[in-house]
Amino acid sequence: MKRNVPLLGFFFGMIMPVIGFFLVYLILFHSYTFNDFTKYLIHTHEKAATVISLSILLNVIPFIYFTSKRLDLSARGVFVATMLYAVLIVLLRFVWN
């Protein structure tokens, strides 16, 4: 995979936190059903911000991969996706209380 395009990085930057979300659910909240877990996050925005913060840690994997392979435009796409998630976290934590 030698495609150095920001859209590829953006795609990975948006998908990896979704995978991370499911991993956070499986590791930390496995006693809840998934439906109860999502309802809980919808009603407690601060906890949702925490779960999303843990989920975006998975973006480190494609970012390091792209930078080590000198695919800087793809790494930039991962960074932009991470910043969009960061805006969502700030909104959840401080605005939508």
C-alpha positions as CSV (number, residue, x, y, z in Angstrom):
1,M,0.0,0.0,0.0
2,K,1.9,3.0,-1.3
3,R,-0.9,5.5,-1.8
4,N,0.1,8.8,-0.3
5,V,-3.3,10.5,-0.3
6,P,-5.0,12.4,2.6
7,L,-8.3,10.7,1.9
8,L,-6.8,7.2,2.7
9,G,-5.5,8.5,6.0
10,F,-8.7,10.3,6.7
11,F,-10.6,7.0,6.1
12,F,-8.3,5.1,8.5
13,G,-8.5,8.0,11.0
14,M,-12.3,7.8,11.1
15,I,-12.5,3.9,11.2
16,M,-9.9,3.1,13.8
17,P,-11.8,5.0,16.6
18,V,-14.9,3.0,15.8
19,I,-12.9,-0.2,16.3
20,G,-11.5,1.4,19.4
21,F,-15.0,2.2,20.6
22,F,-16.0,-1.5,20.4
23,L,-12.7,-2.5,22.1
24,V,-13.5,-0.1,25.0
25,Y,-16.9,-1.6,25.3
26,L,-15.6,-5.2,25.3
27,I,-12.8,-4.5,27.8
28,L,-14.4,-2.0,30.2
29,F,-18.1,-2.3,29.9
30,H,-18.7,-5.9,29.0
31,S,-21.2,-6.4,31.8
32,Y,-23.6,-4.1,30.0
33,T,-25.5,-4.9,26.9
34,F,-24.4,-2.9,23.9
35,N,-27.8,-1.2,23.7
36,D,-27.6,-0.2,27.4
37,F,-24.1,1.0,27.0
38,T,-25.0,3.4,24.1
39,K,-28.0,4.7,26.0
40,Y,-25.8,5.4,29.0
41,L,-23.3,7.3,26.8
42,I,-26.1,9.3,25.2
43,H,-27.3,10.4,28.6
44,T,-23.9,11.1,30.2
45,H,-21.9,13.2,27.8
46,E,-18.8,13.4,30.0
47,K,-18.5,9.6,30.0
48,A,-19.1,9.6,26.3
49,A,-16.2,12.0,25.9
50,T,-14.0,9.7,28.0
51,V,-14.9,6.7,25.9
52,I,-14.2,8.6,22.6
53,S,-10.9,9.8,24.1
54,L,-9.9,6.2,24.7
55,S,-11.1,5.2,21.3
56,I,-9.0,7.7,19.3
57,L,-5.9,6.3,20.9
58,L,-6.1,3.6,18.2
59,N,-5.3,6.4,15.6
60,V,-1.7,6.1,16.8
61,I,-1.3,2.9,14.8
62,P,-2.0,4.2,11.3
63,F,-0.3,7.5,12.1
64,I,3.0,5.8,13.1
65,Y,2.7,3.4,10.1
66,F,2.2,6.3,7.6
67,T,5.0,8.4,9.1
68,S,7.4,5.5,9.2
69,K,6.7,4.7,5.5
70,R,7.1,8.5,4.6
71,L,3.4,8.7,3.5
72,D,3.1,12.2,5.0
73,L,-0.1,13.1,3.2
74,S,-1.9,10.0,4.5
75,A,-0.6,10.8,8.0
76,R,-2.0,14.2,7.6
77,G,-5.4,12.7,6.9
78,V,-5.2,10.6,10.1
79,F,-4.3,13.8,12.0
80,V,-7.3,15.7,10.5
81,A,-9.7,12.9,11.5
82,T,-8.2,12.9,15.0
83,M,-8.7,16.6,15.3
84,L,-12.4,16.2,14.3
85,Y,-12.8,13.7,17.0
86,A,-11.1,16.1,19.4
87,V,-13.6,18.8,18.6
88,L,-16.4,16.3,19.3
89,I,-14.8,15.5,22.7
90,V,-14.5,19.2,23.6
91,L,-18.2,19.7,22.6
92,L,-19.3,16.7,24.7
93,R,-17.3,17.6,27.7
94,F,-17.9,21.4,27.9
95,V,-20.8,22.5,25.7
96,W,-23.5,19.7,25.7
97,N,-23.9,19.3,29.5
